[in-house]
Amino acid sequence: MNNFWQLLFFKVKCRLKSEASTSYLNYGWWVVEPVLHMATFYLVFSVLMNSGTENFVVFLLCGLIPWLWFNKSVSNSTGSIRSGRAIMMQTRVPISLFPAEVVAQDFIKQLLVFSLLIVFLLLYGIEPSVHWLAVIPLIIVQLAFVLAVSFFVAMLVPFLPDLMYLVQTGLLLMMFGSGIFYSYDLILPEHRGIFFLNPMASLIKNYREIFMHQHWPDWIVLGNIFLFSVVALGLCVLFLRKQRTTYARLILET
């Protein structure tokens, strides 16, 4: 187990340095990329369509930043096991290393983005409160959910390569069903139960409760998401461990 964490740490560090060295901005690109995404969505939904609510910039950022983290990690994880083909040919490593590496890399970059969000909120005039401390367990819950979904799609793609395309479609549908660009008040009361079956919708709502309304998050909802994510992640890791030979054969045949 120690060897797994040491190898994961080494590979993540190498990938981060390699990624930074391929652009002129180096590590600055970790900030520029999400800022460009947020600026684009703000221009479309707030300026051009005039669909913003009160404090729409804060409203948008509290939804978009968690979503971009989830979307990027899941998208990058779809081909993570296939990308480990060279290492699998040389040595025996746990299959779970490959999606874990992707999620860990994105998580490190996301911590910087969350730090920038807090700085922006302070500069924007949002008064901090003790409720902001709840963002730490909220990020941990989202990390568990990101791990579970990322491991799940990474686990399936070697068996069903075309699933990579369906994952992108599913993420697009999930994005518009997470309330990133619109208030939950627009949803009919009888449909809100279905809407919040989407864990990302519940997570985004709780980010806004913390930062915009100075409220504590819904601990019961977060506990349910965390429990579901841990169980799902454990099942995925167990499956990857038991089917290691099968994955090695599938990857080497492609």
PECOR-V57726 format. One record per pair of residues at least 24 apart in sequence whose ideal C-beta (glycine too) atoms are under 10 Angstrom apart, sorted by the first residue. I is the first residue (numbers start at 0). J is the second residue. D is the distance in whole Angstrom. If there is no record, write none. Layout:
BEGIN
i=I j=J d=D
i=I j=J d=D
END
This chain:
BEGIN
i=0 j=93 d=10
i=2 j=92 d=9
i=2 j=93 d=9
i=3 j=92 d=8
i=3 j=93 d=6
i=3 j=95 d=8
i=3 j=96 d=7
i=3 j=99 d=9
i=4 j=99 d=10
i=6 j=86 d=10
i=6 j=90 d=10
i=6 j=92 d=7
i=6 j=93 d=9
i=6 j=96 d=7
i=6 j=99 d=10
i=6 j=100 d=9
i=7 j=92 d=10
i=7 j=93 d=9
i=7 j=95 d=9
i=7 j=96 d=6
i=7 j=97 d=10
i=7 j=99 d=6
i=7 j=100 d=6
i=7 j=103 d=6
i=8 j=100 d=10
i=8 j=103 d=8
i=9 j=100 d=10
i=10 j=83 d=10
i=10 j=86 d=9
i=10 j=92 d=10
i=10 j=96 d=7
i=10 j=97 d=9
i=10 j=99 d=9
i=10 j=100 d=5
i=10 j=103 d=9
i=10 j=104 d=9
i=11 j=99 d=9
i=11 j=100 d=6
i=11 j=101 d=9
i=11 j=102 d=10
i=11 j=103 d=5
i=11 j=104 d=5
i=11 j=105 d=10
i=11 j=106 d=9
i=11 j=107 d=7
i=12 j=103 d=10
i=12 j=104 d=9
i=12 j=107 d=9
i=13 j=100 d=10
i=14 j=100 d=7
i=14 j=101 d=9
i=14 j=103 d=9
i=14 j=104 d=5
i=15 j=103 d=10
i=15 j=104 d=6
i=15 j=107 d=7
i=15 j=108 d=8
i=18 j=104 d=8
i=18 j=108 d=9
i=26 j=108 d=9
i=26 j=111 d=8
i=28 j=108 d=9
i=29 j=105 d=10
i=29 j=107 d=9
i=29 j=108 d=5
i=29 j=109 d=9
i=29 j=110 d=10
i=29 j=111 d=6
i=29 j=112 d=7
i=29 j=115 d=10
i=30 j=108 d=9
i=30 j=111 d=7
i=30 j=112 d=7
i=30 j=114 d=10
i=30 j=115 d=6
i=32 j=67 d=9
i=32 j=71 d=9
i=32 j=108 d=9
i=32 j=112 d=9
i=33 j=60 d=10
i=33 j=63 d=8
i=33 j=64 d=7
i=33 j=67 d=6
i=33 j=68 d=9
i=33 j=71 d=9
i=33 j=108 d=9
i=33 j=109 d=9
i=33 j=111 d=9
i=33 j=112 d=5
i=33 j=115 d=8
i=33 j=116 d=9
i=34 j=112 d=9
i=34 j=115 d=8
i=34 j=119 d=10
i=36 j=63 d=7
i=36 j=64 d=9
i=36 j=66 d=10
i=36 j=67 d=6
i=36 j=70 d=10
i=36 j=71 d=10
i=37 j=63 d=5
i=37 j=64 d=7
i=37 j=67 d=8
i=37 j=112 d=10
i=37 j=116 d=10
i=37 j=119 d=10
i=39 j=63 d=10
i=40 j=66 d=10
i=40 j=67 d=10
i=40 j=179 d=8
i=40 j=180 d=7
i=41 j=180 d=10
i=43 j=180 d=9
i=44 j=179 d=9
i=44 j=180 d=5
i=44 j=181 d=8
i=45 j=180 d=9
i=48 j=180 d=9
i=50 j=180 d=7
i=50 j=181 d=7
i=50 j=182 d=10
i=50 j=185 d=10
i=51 j=180 d=9
i=51 j=181 d=10
i=51 j=182 d=10
i=52 j=180 d=10
i=52 j=181 d=8
i=52 j=182 d=5
i=52 j=184 d=9
i=52 j=185 d=10
i=53 j=182 d=10
i=53 j=211 d=9
i=54 j=123 d=8
i=54 j=124 d=9
i=54 j=125 d=8
i=54 j=207 d=10
i=54 j=211 d=7
i=55 j=180 d=9
i=55 j=182 d=10
i=56 j=119 d=8
i=56 j=120 d=10
i=56 j=123 d=7
i=57 j=116 d=9
i=57 j=119 d=8
i=57 j=120 d=7
i=57 j=123 d=6
i=57 j=124 d=10
i=57 j=125 d=6
i=57 j=207 d=8
i=57 j=210 d=7
i=57 j=211 d=6
i=58 j=178 d=10
i=58 j=179 d=9
i=58 j=180 d=9
i=58 j=181 d=9
i=58 j=182 d=8
i=58 j=207 d=7
i=58 j=210 d=10
i=58 j=211 d=7
i=59 j=179 d=7
i=59 j=180 d=7
i=60 j=112 d=10
i=60 j=115 d=10
i=60 j=116 d=6
i=60 j=119 d=7
i=60 j=120 d=8
i=60 j=123 d=9
i=60 j=206 d=9
i=60 j=207 d=10
i=60 j=210 d=9
i=60 j=211 d=10
i=61 j=116 d=8
i=61 j=120 d=9
i=61 j=179 d=9
i=61 j=203 d=7
i=61 j=204 d=9
i=61 j=205 d=10
i=61 j=206 d=5
i=61 j=207 d=5
i=61 j=208 d=9
i=61 j=209 d=8
i=61 j=210 d=5
i=61 j=211 d=6
i=62 j=174 d=10
i=62 j=177 d=7
i=62 j=178 d=7
i=62 j=179 d=4
i=62 j=180 d=7
i=62 j=181 d=9
i=62 j=199 d=9
i=62 j=200 d=9
i=62 j=202 d=10
i=62 j=203 d=5
i=62 j=204 d=9
i=62 j=206 d=7
i=62 j=207 d=7
i=63 j=116 d=10
i=63 j=174 d=10
i=63 j=177 d=10
i=63 j=179 d=6
i=63 j=180 d=8
i=63 j=203 d=9
i=64 j=109 d=8
i=64 j=112 d=6
i=64 j=113 d=7
i=64 j=115 d=9
i=64 j=116 d=6
i=64 j=119 d=10
i=64 j=179 d=10
i=64 j=203 d=9
i=64 j=206 d=8
i=65 j=109 d=9
i=65 j=112 d=10
i=65 j=113 d=9
i=65 j=116 d=10
i=65 j=137 d=9
i=65 j=138 d=9
i=65 j=141 d=6
i=65 j=145 d=10
i=65 j=177 d=9
i=65 j=179 d=9
i=65 j=199 d=7
i=65 j=202 d=6
i=65 j=203 d=6
i=65 j=205 d=9
i=65 j=206 d=6
i=65 j=207 d=10
i=66 j=170 d=9
i=66 j=173 d=9
i=66 j=174 d=6
i=66 j=177 d=6
i=66 j=178 d=10
i=66 j=179 d=5
i=66 j=199 d=6
i=66 j=202 d=9
i=66 j=203 d=7
i=66 j=206 d=10
i=67 j=105 d=10
i=67 j=109 d=8
i=67 j=112 d=8
i=67 j=174 d=10
i=67 j=179 d=10
i=68 j=102 d=10
i=68 j=105 d=7
i=68 j=106 d=8
i=68 j=108 d=9
i=68 j=109 d=5
i=68 j=110 d=10
i=68 j=112 d=7
i=68 j=113 d=9
i=68 j=138 d=9
i=68 j=141 d=7
i=68 j=142 d=9
i=68 j=145 d=7
i=69 j=105 d=9
i=69 j=109 d=10
i=69 j=141 d=7
i=69 j=144 d=8
i=69 j=145 d=6
i=69 j=148 d=8
i=69 j=149 d=9
i=69 j=170 d=8
i=69 j=173 d=8
i=69 j=174 d=9
i=69 j=177 d=9
i=69 j=198 d=9
i=69 j=199 d=6
i=69 j=202 d=8
i=69 j=203 d=10
i=70 j=105 d=10
i=70 j=145 d=10
i=70 j=167 d=9
i=70 j=170 d=5
i=70 j=171 d=9
i=70 j=173 d=8
i=70 j=174 d=7
i=70 j=177 d=10
i=70 j=199 d=9
i=71 j=101 d=9
i=71 j=102 d=10
i=71 j=104 d=10
i=71 j=105 d=5
i=71 j=108 d=9
i=71 j=109 d=8
i=71 j=145 d=9
i=71 j=170 d=10
i=72 j=98 d=9
i=72 j=101 d=6
i=72 j=102 d=5
i=72 j=103 d=9
i=72 j=104 d=9
i=72 j=105 d=4
i=72 j=106 d=8
i=72 j=109 d=8
i=72 j=141 d=10
i=72 j=142 d=9
i=72 j=144 d=10
i=72 j=145 d=5
i=72 j=146 d=8
i=72 j=148 d=8
i=72 j=149 d=5
i=72 j=152 d=10
i=73 j=98 d=10
i=73 j=101 d=9
i=73 j=102 d=9
i=73 j=105 d=10
i=73 j=145 d=7
i=73 j=148 d=5
i=73 j=149 d=5
i=73 j=150 d=10
i=73 j=151 d=9
i=73 j=152 d=6
i=73 j=153 d=9
i=73 j=166 d=7
i=73 j=167 d=10
i=73 j=169 d=9
i=73 j=170 d=6
i=73 j=173 d=9
i=74 j=101 d=9
i=74 j=105 d=10
i=74 j=149 d=9
i=74 j=152 d=9
i=74 j=163 d=9
i=74 j=166 d=7
i=74 j=167 d=7
i=74 j=170 d=7
i=75 j=100 d=10
i=75 j=101 d=5
i=75 j=102 d=8
i=75 j=104 d=8
i=75 j=105 d=7
i=75 j=149 d=8
i=75 j=153 d=9
i=76 j=100 d=9
i=76 j=101 d=5
i=76 j=102 d=7
i=76 j=105 d=9
i=76 j=145 d=9
i=76 j=146 d=9
i=76 j=148 d=8
i=76 j=149 d=4
i=76 j=150 d=7
i=76 j=151 d=9
i=76 j=152 d=6
i=76 j=153 d=5
i=76 j=154 d=9
i=76 j=156 d=9
i=76 j=166 d=9
i=77 j=101 d=9
i=77 j=149 d=9
i=77 j=152 d=5
i=77 j=153 d=7
i=77 j=155 d=9
i=77 j=156 d=5
i=77 j=160 d=9
i=77 j=162 d=7
i=77 j=163 d=5
i=77 j=164 d=9
i=77 j=165 d=10
i=77 j=166 d=5
i=77 j=167 d=8
i=77 j=170 d=10
i=78 j=152 d=10
i=78 j=153 d=8
i=78 j=156 d=7
i=78 j=157 d=9
i=78 j=160 d=9
i=78 j=163 d=7
i=79 j=149 d=8
i=79 j=150 d=9
i=79 j=152 d=9
i=79 j=153 d=5
i=79 j=156 d=9
i=80 j=150 d=10
i=80 j=153 d=5
i=80 j=154 d=8
i=80 j=155 d=10
i=80 j=156 d=7
i=80 j=157 d=5
i=80 j=239 d=8
i=80 j=246 d=6
i=80 j=247 d=10
i=80 j=249 d=9
i=80 j=250 d=7
i=81 j=153 d=9
i=81 j=156 d=7
i=81 j=157 d=6
i=81 j=160 d=8
i=81 j=163 d=10
i=81 j=246 d=10
i=81 j=249 d=9
i=81 j=250 d=6
i=81 j=253 d=7
i=82 j=153 d=10
i=82 j=250 d=9
i=83 j=153 d=10
i=83 j=246 d=9
i=83 j=250 d=7
i=84 j=247 d=9
i=84 j=250 d=5
i=84 j=251 d=7
i=84 j=253 d=8
i=85 j=250 d=10
i=87 j=243 d=9
i=87 j=246 d=8
i=87 j=247 d=6
i=87 j=250 d=6
i=87 j=251 d=7
i=88 j=247 d=9
i=88 j=250 d=9
i=88 j=251 d=7
i=91 j=243 d=8
i=91 j=247 d=9
i=92 j=243 d=9
i=93 j=236 d=8
i=93 j=239 d=7
i=93 j=240 d=7
i=93 j=243 d=7
i=94 j=150 d=10
i=94 j=153 d=9
i=94 j=154 d=8
i=94 j=157 d=9
i=94 j=236 d=9
i=94 j=238 d=9
i=94 j=239 d=4
i=94 j=240 d=7
i=94 j=242 d=8
i=94 j=243 d=5
i=94 j=245 d=10
i=94 j=246 d=5
i=94 j=247 d=8
i=94 j=250 d=9
i=95 j=146 d=10
i=95 j=150 d=7
i=95 j=153 d=9
i=95 j=154 d=9
i=95 j=232 d=9
i=95 j=235 d=8
i=95 j=236 d=5
i=95 j=237 d=10
i=95 j=238 d=10
i=95 j=239 d=5
i=95 j=240 d=7
i=95 j=243 d=9
i=96 j=239 d=9
i=97 j=150 d=10
i=97 j=153 d=7
i=97 j=239 d=9
i=97 j=246 d=10
i=97 j=250 d=10
i=98 j=146 d=8
i=98 j=148 d=10
i=98 j=149 d=5
i=98 j=150 d=5
i=98 j=151 d=9
i=98 j=152 d=8
i=98 j=153 d=4
i=98 j=154 d=8
i=98 j=235 d=9
i=98 j=236 d=10
i=98 j=239 d=9
i=99 j=146 d=8
i=99 j=149 d=9
i=99 j=150 d=8
i=99 j=153 d=9
i=99 j=236 d=9
i=101 j=145 d=10
i=101 j=149 d=7
i=101 j=150 d=10
i=101 j=153 d=8
i=102 j=142 d=8
i=102 j=145 d=6
i=102 j=146 d=6
i=102 j=147 d=10
i=102 j=148 d=10
i=102 j=149 d=5
i=102 j=150 d=8
i=102 j=153 d=9
i=103 j=142 d=10
i=103 j=146 d=9
i=105 j=142 d=10
i=105 j=145 d=8
i=105 j=149 d=9
i=106 j=138 d=9
i=106 j=141 d=10
i=106 j=142 d=6
i=106 j=145 d=8
i=106 j=146 d=9
i=109 j=138 d=8
i=109 j=141 d=9
i=109 j=142 d=9
i=109 j=145 d=9
i=110 j=138 d=8
i=113 j=138 d=7
i=113 j=206 d=10
i=116 j=206 d=9
i=116 j=210 d=8
i=117 j=210 d=8
i=120 j=210 d=6
i=120 j=211 d=9
i=125 j=210 d=7
i=125 j=211 d=8
i=125 j=213 d=9
i=126 j=213 d=8
i=127 j=210 d=9
i=127 j=213 d=9
i=128 j=209 d=9
i=128 j=210 d=9
i=128 j=212 d=10
i=128 j=213 d=5
i=128 j=214 d=9
i=129 j=213 d=9
i=129 j=215 d=9
i=130 j=208 d=8
i=130 j=209 d=5
i=130 j=210 d=8
i=130 j=212 d=8
i=130 j=213 d=5
i=130 j=214 d=6
i=130 j=215 d=6
i=130 j=216 d=8
i=131 j=209 d=6
i=131 j=210 d=7
i=131 j=213 d=8
i=132 j=209 d=9
i=132 j=215 d=10
i=133 j=205 d=8
i=133 j=206 d=10
i=133 j=208 d=9
i=133 j=209 d=5
i=133 j=210 d=10
i=133 j=214 d=9
i=133 j=215 d=6
i=133 j=216 d=5
i=133 j=218 d=9
i=133 j=221 d=9
i=134 j=205 d=9
i=134 j=206 d=7
i=134 j=209 d=6
i=134 j=210 d=8
i=134 j=216 d=9
i=136 j=205 d=10
i=136 j=216 d=8
i=136 j=218 d=8
i=136 j=221 d=7
i=136 j=222 d=10
i=136 j=225 d=9
i=137 j=202 d=7
i=137 j=205 d=6
i=137 j=206 d=7
i=137 j=208 d=9
i=137 j=209 d=7
i=137 j=216 d=6
i=137 j=221 d=7
i=137 j=224 d=10
i=138 j=202 d=10
i=138 j=206 d=9
i=139 j=221 d=9
i=139 j=225 d=8
i=140 j=198 d=9
i=140 j=201 d=10
i=140 j=202 d=7
i=140 j=205 d=9
i=140 j=216 d=9
i=140 j=218 d=10
i=140 j=220 d=9
i=140 j=221 d=5
i=140 j=222 d=8
i=140 j=223 d=10
i=140 j=224 d=6
i=140 j=225 d=5
i=140 j=226 d=10
i=140 j=228 d=7
i=140 j=229 d=10
i=141 j=198 d=9
i=141 j=199 d=8
i=141 j=202 d=5
i=141 j=203 d=10
i=141 j=205 d=9
i=141 j=206 d=9
i=141 j=221 d=9
i=141 j=224 d=8
i=141 j=225 d=9
i=141 j=228 d=9
i=142 j=225 d=10
i=142 j=228 d=9
i=143 j=221 d=10
i=143 j=224 d=8
i=143 j=225 d=5
i=143 j=226 d=9
i=143 j=227 d=9
i=143 j=228 d=4
i=143 j=229 d=6
i=143 j=231 d=9
i=143 j=232 d=7
i=144 j=198 d=6
i=144 j=199 d=8
i=144 j=201 d=10
i=144 j=202 d=7
i=144 j=224 d=6
i=144 j=225 d=8
i=144 j=227 d=8
i=144 j=228 d=5
i=144 j=229 d=10
i=144 j=231 d=9
i=144 j=232 d=9
i=145 j=199 d=10
i=145 j=228 d=8
i=145 j=232 d=10
i=146 j=228 d=7
i=146 j=229 d=9
i=146 j=231 d=9
i=146 j=232 d=5
i=146 j=235 d=9
i=146 j=236 d=9
i=147 j=198 d=9
i=147 j=224 d=10
i=147 j=225 d=10
i=147 j=227 d=8
i=147 j=228 d=4
i=147 j=229 d=8
i=147 j=230 d=8
i=147 j=231 d=4
i=147 j=232 d=4
i=147 j=233 d=9
i=147 j=234 d=9
i=147 j=235 d=7
i=148 j=173 d=10
i=148 j=198 d=9
i=148 j=199 d=9
i=148 j=228 d=8
i=148 j=231 d=8
i=148 j=232 d=9
i=148 j=235 d=10
i=149 j=232 d=9
i=149 j=235 d=9
i=150 j=228 d=10
i=150 j=231 d=8
i=150 j=232 d=6
i=150 j=233 d=10
i=150 j=234 d=9
i=150 j=235 d=4
i=150 j=236 d=7
i=150 j=238 d=9
i=150 j=239 d=7
i=151 j=231 d=7
i=151 j=232 d=9
i=151 j=234 d=9
i=151 j=235 d=6
i=151 j=238 d=10
i=152 j=235 d=10
i=153 j=235 d=8
i=153 j=239 d=8
i=154 j=234 d=9
i=154 j=235 d=5
i=154 j=236 d=9
i=154 j=238 d=6
i=154 j=239 d=6
i=154 j=242 d=9
i=154 j=246 d=9
i=155 j=235 d=10
i=155 j=238 d=10
i=156 j=249 d=10
i=157 j=242 d=9
i=157 j=245 d=9
i=157 j=246 d=6
i=157 j=247 d=10
i=157 j=248 d=10
i=157 j=249 d=5
i=157 j=250 d=6
i=157 j=252 d=10
i=157 j=253 d=8
i=158 j=242 d=9
i=158 j=245 d=9
i=158 j=246 d=9
i=158 j=249 d=7
i=160 j=249 d=10
i=160 j=253 d=8
i=170 j=199 d=10
i=172 j=197 d=10
i=173 j=197 d=6
i=173 j=198 d=9
i=173 j=199 d=6
i=173 j=200 d=9
i=174 j=199 d=8
i=176 j=200 d=7
i=177 j=201 d=9
i=177 j=202 d=8
i=177 j=203 d=6
i=177 j=204 d=9
i=178 j=203 d=6
i=178 j=204 d=7
i=178 j=207 d=9
i=179 j=203 d=7
i=182 j=207 d=10
i=183 j=207 d=9
i=195 j=220 d=8
i=198 j=223 d=9
i=198 j=224 d=5
i=198 j=227 d=8
i=198 j=228 d=8
i=199 j=224 d=10
END
